[in-house]
Every structure is written in structure tokens, then in C-alpha cells.
Amino acid sequence: ETGVTQSPTHLIKTRGQQVTLRCSSQSGHNTVSWYQQALGQGPQFIFQYYREEENGRGNFPPRFSGLQFPNYSSELNVNALELDDSALYLCASSKDRGRVNTEAFFGQGTRLTVV
Amino acid sequence: AQKITQTQPGMFVQEKEAVTLDCTYDTSDQSYGLFWYKQPSSGEMIFLIYQGSYDEQNATEGRYSLNFQKARKSANLVISASQLGDSAMYFCAMRVNTGFQKLVFGTGTRLLVSP
């Protein structure tokens, strides 16, 4: 088991609502990346936070936003939910900015269903 | 464009046999890293093995080995002595650097191990 924990594990929301997903990074890790995994697909990079600042962003609209806190935990916020936002959201933590020379540790994911 | 291709949607293997999961990649970078992850039905991405582009020897981690053929841009995962618990989705991923580092994933291969 990794030290990365995500909450909640499952969530059901209505189209148009807003949602906040949380991730606690592994001890000693200062970089958190978020990925969206639609059913039957591989994960897609959403964005990355390093020392409380957004360090990079994938091809996702601005209604996907995030935060990183001084303890390096992170939140993913999605506004104006759409049906296509239904997916497994994965958080990965690593040590040093984007230093993915070794493994990035993933959490167990949050499964979001938008109805 | 940096891309990972996994052409096998599903693979079947009998317990105790070896299996090879295919992965090809496309990048113009000289420095990159290749990863394999296992994703059981619970959703967590479990790191299996890593190969750096400058590593001359194929990576091995217990029953997992990575058959790295740089000229052919392939990074196949070999699982020896399959176990029932190996049944899961397997994702090949590549570390890409676009000013920051992130993982680009393939679409995955579902492995089923039968008794």
C-alpha cells in the first residue's frame, strides 16, 4: 500500500453541481498530480501542483481547478459538472517537482458518477 | 506527439505460465522513462516496474521484467509464473517532459489468469 489516500472513494452528483475531491500525499512528497480515467480508458493528466502552485496543466477546461496546501495535500474541484465528468479520479504524489524518474505513488481513486 | 500504444485489449494465460504484454511508444525525446502499472478492480494504480531510456539492461522486479527494445520503441512487460492474483488491468506509461513531467498512459490490457 502507498501512503497516498483519497476521499471520498465514491461520489454521486447531479449535472451542474460542484464537487471537491481530496488527496493526501505520501510523507515527504511535495508534488501532487491529478488524473482522470474514463471507463475503458487510460488515465489522462489533469494538472500538477508543486509547493502550493500549479506546475502544469493538461487539456482540461478551467472548471477543473485545484489547490495544494502547506502539508502538500491537494484538492481537485470541478464546477458545473457534466455527464462526461463521470470517471475515476486518481491522485499521484512524488518527491520533487515532476521527478518521475522513479515511481509516482497513486491513491486508490475517487469514483465520480454524474447523473 | 508522445504516445503509448497497447494493442492487446485482453490476454488470457494459465496459472504458472509466462505472459508478455505489449507496449510501443512514440517520442522524440532522448531522455524518457517507461512504467508499467497494475490496476485491480479496486482502482488503485500499483507501480510494477520502471525503465529509463538510458538504462542498458532490462529492468526486473521479482516476477516482472521489462523487455526494452529502444530501436523498435517497445517496452513489453513479461510476467513469469502467473498467479491468479495477477488478473487485472495493466497500463504502460511514459514520462514526458513538457516543462514539467507527467505520465502519458496507454489504453491498457486486461489480463485474466485461469487455474
Interface residues (C-beta under 8 A of the other chain):
Chain A: T2 S33 Y35 G40 Q41 G42 P43 Q44 F45 Q48 Y50 N55 G56 G58 L88 L90 A92 R97 G98 R99 V100 N101 T102 E103 A104 F105 F106 G107 Q108 G109 R111
Chain B: I4 G33 F35 Y37 S42 G43 E44 M45 I46 F47 Y50 G52 F91 A93 R95 N97 T98 G99 F100 Q101 K102 L103 V104 F105 G106 T107 G108
